[in-house]
Amino acid sequence: MTLRQKLLLVALCTLALPVAGWLYVRQMETLLREGQAQALTASARAMARSLVVTDAPLPPAGPVWYVQQAANPITIDGYADDWAPLTPWSQPLDKRGKLLLARDADWLYLYAEVRSTQRTRADTDDPNALRADHLVLSLGKGEQSRRYLLASAAPGSVTARPLDPPVDGLPAMVTAQWQEDGSGYHVELRVPRTASLDALGLAVYDANSGADPAAVQSRPLVTYSSQLSHELGQLALDGVQARVLSPQGWLLAQTGHLATPATGPGDQPGWFASLVYRSLLANQVEDAELWTQDVPRLDVAEVREASEGKPATLWRQGEARGSVVLAAAVPVERDGQVRGVLLLEQASRAVPLLANRALLGLLLTSFGVLLVAGAILLIFATRLSIRLGRLRDAAERAQLNDGRLDGPFPMTGAEDEIGDLARSFERLFEVVGGYTDYLRTLASKLSHELNTPLAIVKSSLDNLEHTLQSHQAMPPDAQPYLSRARDGVARLGMLVRAMSEASRMERAIAAAEPEDVDLVAVVRGCSDAYRPLAGTRSLETVLPDGPMTMHCAPEVIAQALDKLFDNALSFTPEHGWLRLTLRQLDDGAEIELANQGPPLPAAMQGRLFDSLVSLRDKATPGDAPHLGLGLYVVRLVAERHGGVAMARNLEDASGVAFTLQLRGMPRQRL
């Protein structure tokens, strides 16, 4: 991973800022909700106490029968077709049936459905009717009630038989319709509203149950109350929808409507803002389907919780886009008993708008900070990478120039850690450069210092031999030792002359005058001169088709080629091959001389172009030592032309190739 990538990864850590801000906005939104919920709950409690104090008509405690408003005219025929709109809110009747109650301006309607696959049939006037399957209907008014027996041996009209004495105000006779199918039987009847019934009971008797055939449990009748709605409307707040429900969730009164506060053009949230609020902020917004329907019963968890004496709140989606609705349900208690549930609903855009604005501002600020921090870190990483790259390039240039610095070392004046590193590199390379310069001039110094001692030793050997011969006193065994001493002195003299020659070549190459020449002509001329020297070896020359002009010193280039050819010729076997190639490069030229022969030792490939290094035998015929200055001259020529000398083994291991890369010499100003 690069330095820029690492710093970019560090910059991504600033993403913790918007995440933390998002959590803060969510906490703020939760606090706003809690505050609004507490305020609406307090208002609901106050309204509930007011309903109790004003003695509003609340339902009695305990189970009740709810009477719905008839949606359409009902015909007494024993079939449920007319009851279809009311069927979803049927009330359970014992464990085997269901009951529907409805009213209009004149009648109270009853429809009972009982599931029974095996029946004992008898008509109402049959003495055994109480021992057969039947229904017991109880009608109540105030403290008085009267029971009626409903039974039939076949479908059709049924007249109920009273089981109790007559009661003023209660009907003396009740007529019903009895219908049957494979699943059970259905009973439909009606009672005039002039009876002012306030309680009703209906019991299902199965002949196989063994229970009391005349027992029935009455329940109070409750319905939607206009009076309670009027009193509720006087207490309700503006913009708040209020409902009074029975503990079972039946609607008793309702007033007001949800009014979303008016907002300006800039406050109207778009679909994206609404989506952001529902997805990122609101974590408890429920679906509004159960709340928005105009239904006679609201069976939700909040109502059930309030009916147990515990206030409950709920946030749900509003009908208008970008709005939310807060619902608060509190119990209405009288005499220590829960007589109903007061439900208040209030629509609001304030919470989503505040949360969305806070989140949007936070995100914009966070991303702005993130972009700025990322840009600063990227600029810093780029600058740091460039500075480190300059250090790397300077170190590589120093290596290519045999440890000598190619110009001043960069960034040594910087005051930071990279400046300290640059100064350390500079001191290191100054020391290495000093040692390198010392080693480069060591040959000339040694050659100068060794000339006089060698002359003294040679003259002393000459005088010793002359003295011994003049006196005829030289022992026969001393002559070989004297000859070996002379040979050693001669070898040392050759070494001293070679080191002097190397120093002169360095000065000559450094003083060479450049000119614009055609390298193709230079290489072709050298190749033509080498062909007679190759003998039985084949020499192949590969040259570009056109001329190749370069500002260089052709004499020293030819000298370098001479050294390369001499080196290659000495290692090429008889009837071997040599190949001289000139190539055009983007920034110069490349001359390669390949020859057949043994591969280069891996340990020597980095030292071949040093002074006094040779891979040939220590002594050639005639005891003339090879001093290893040829490839050193090649390197000097390459460096003088801004290039480099290299050696490598051929890919097919058939020989070696020496390469001289040239980039030209700088033009001198007149």
C-alpha positions, 0 to 999 in steps of 0.5 A, a space after each residue: 500500500 502506497 503512502 497516499 493510499 495509507 493517508 487516504 485510509 486515515 482520511 476515511 476515519 473522519 467518516 466517524 464525524 457524520 456517523 456520530 452526528 447522525 447518532 446525535 440527530 437521532 437522539 435529538 429527534 427522540 428527545 423531541 418526540 418524547 417531549 411532544 408525547 409527554 405534552 399530548 399525554 398530559 392534555 389527554 389526562 386533563 381531558 379524561 378527568 374533565 369527562 369524568 367530572 362533567 359526568 359524561 355518558 361513559 359505558 359501564 365497566 365490564 363486557 358490553 354489546 356494541 350496536 353499529 349504525 346500519 349501513 343500508 336497510 336491513 330485511 328480516 329474512 334470516 340471511 346475512 346479505 344485508 349485514 355484509 358491511 358490518 360483518 368484519 366487526 362481529 362479536 363472539 357469541 359463546 364459543 360457537 357463534 357470532 353476533 351482529 347488532 345494528 340500528 337505524 331510526 326505528 329498529 334495533 336489529 339482531 343477527 346471530 350465527 351458530 355453528 352446529 353440525 348435529 342438532 336436536 330440533 323442536 318448535 317454540 310451542 313444543 313442550 320439549 323445546 327447552 331440551 332441544 337446541 335453542 336460543 334464549 334472548 333477554 331484553 333489559 330496560 333499567 332494572 327490569 328484563 324479560 327472557 324469550 325462547 327461540 327454537 325451530 324444527 325447520 327454517 322459516 318464521 319463528 315467534 319467540 315464546 316469553 319465559 318471564 311475565 310481561 314487563 311494561 315497555 318491553 315487547 310482548 312478542 318477538 318475531 324472528 327468521 330461522 335459517 339453516 345450512 350444513 354448518 349451523 343455523 342463523 337467526 335474524 330479528 328486530 325490536 322497535 327502538 321505542 322500547 329504549 333497550 339498554 341491555 341485551 342477552 343471548 344464550 346458545 343452548 346445545 341439547 348435549 351440553 347439560 347446562 341450564 336451558 333458560 340461563 342467559 347473561 345480559 350485557 349493556 348496549 353501547 353505541 356511538 353517542 352524539 352527546 358524548 361527541 358534543 362534550 368531547 368537542 368542547 374539550 378537544 384542542 385545535 388540530 387534534 383528533 379525539 376519540 372515546 373508545 370502550 375498553 374493548 376498543 369500540 368507538 363511542 365518540 369522535 371529534 376533530 380532525 387531523 390538521 397538518 400545520 401549514 408550511 411555507 414553500 421552503 418547508 414542504 419536504 420532498 420525497 427524498 427528505 421523507 425517505 431520509 427521515 423514515 430510513 435514517 431517523 425515525 425508528 418507530 413510525 408505524 403504518 397508518 392503515 389501522 388508524 386512518 380507516 373509519 371503523 367502529 372498533 380500533 383493536 390496537 396494542 395502545 388501546 389495549 394497554 390504556 384499557 389496563 390503566 397504563 397510558 400509551 403513545 405511538 408515532 405513525 406516518 401521517 397522511 400528508 407527505 413528510 408528516 408524522 402523527 402522534 397518538 396518545 391513549 389514556 384510560 378514563 377512570 371512574 370509581 376506580 374502574 376503567 370506563 373507556 379510553 381517550 385517544 388523541 391524535 396530533 399531526 406534525 411536520 415540526 419533528 421531521 423538518 427539524 430532524 431533516 434540517 439538522 441531518 442535512 446541515 450535519 451531512 453537508 458540514 461533515 462531508 465538507 470537512 471530509 473533503 477538505 481533510 482528504 484534500 489536505 492529506 492528499 496534498 501532503 501525501 503527494 508532496 511527501 511522496 515527491 520529496 521521498 522520490 527525489 531522495 530515491 532518485 538522488 540515491 540511485 544517481 549516486 549508485 549509477 555514478 560509482 558512489 559519487 554524487 551527481 550534483 548537490 543532494 536535494 532538500 538538505 535545507 529542510 527543517 523536518 525529518 526528511 531534511 534530517 534524512 537528506 542531510 544524513 544521506 549527504 554526509 554518507 555519500 560525501 564519505 563514500 565519495 571521498 573513499 571512492 575518489 581516493 581509490 580512483 586516484 590510488 593507481 596514479 599515486 602508487 605508480 608515482 611512488 613506486 617508480 623510484 624504489 623500482 629503479 633503485 632495486 633494478 640498478 642494485 640488481 644490475 650492479 650486483 650482477 656486474 660486480 659478481 661477474 667481474 670478480 668471477 665470484 657468482 655461484 652457479 646456483 645464484 643465477 636462477 634467483 637473480 633471474 627471478 628477481 629481475 622478472 619480478 622487478 619487470 612485472 612490477 614495472 609493467 603494473 606501474 606503467 599500466 596504472 599510469 596508463 589508466 590515469 592518462 586514459 581517464 584524463 584523455 577521456 575527460 578531455 575528449 572534444 565532442 562533435 556531431 558524428 554518425 554512429 552508424 559510420 563509426 561502428 561500421 568502420 570499427 567492424 570493417 577493421 575487426 574482420 581480419 583480426 577475427 581469423 576463423 571466427 565469424 563476425 556479424 554486424 547489425 546496423 540501422 538502415 539510416 544514419 544516427 547522429 549523436 554529439 559525442 567523441 568518436 575516438 574514445 567510442 572507437 577505443 571502447 569498442 577496441 577494448 570490447 572486441 579484444 575482450 570478446 576475441 580472447 574468450 571466443 573459441 575457434 570457429 565461434 561467432 561474434 555479433 556487433 549491434 547498434 540500436 536506436 534508443 529514445 534517449 540515445 543509442 546502444 552498442 552491443 557486442 555479443 560473443 560465443 563463450 563461457 558465461 559470466 560468474 554471478 559473483 563477478 558481474 557487478 565488478 567487471 567494469 572496475 579497474 584491475 579486474 580480469 577474468 583471464 588467466 593470471 599469465 598469458 604466454 610470454 609471462 605478460 600479465 593481463 591488467 584488466 583495464 579494458 572494461 574499465 576504459 569502456 565504463 569511463 567512455 560510457 559515463 563520459 557520454 552520460 550512459 552506462 556499461 553493462 554485461 549479461 549472459 545470453 538467454 540461451 546460455 550460448 555466450 555473453 553480451 557487453 552493452 555500451 549505452 550512450 546518451 551523448 555529451 553536453 554541448 559547450 557554450 562558445 
